[in-house]
C-alpha cells in the first residue's frame, strides 16, 4: 500500500458543506486509489485537485456541490 501519497490526496480533497459526508469514505477511497494505481501519479492528481478547488463550480454555495468521490 502507498499510504503517504493517499494521505496527501485525502488531505487535499476539500470537506464540502453539502449533503455528502466524507465520514466512512476513506477506506473505500483508499481501495479504489490502490486498485487504480493512482499512487503512480499522485503529484499530478493532487495538483489537479488543488486547481479544482479554485473553480467556480467547486466554490459555488461554499462547496455544496463538490462530488463525494472523484474517481470510482
Secondary structure by P-SEA (a helix, b strand, c coil): caaaaaaaaaaaccccccccccccaaaaaaaaaaaaccccaaaaaaaaaaaaaacccccccccccccccccc
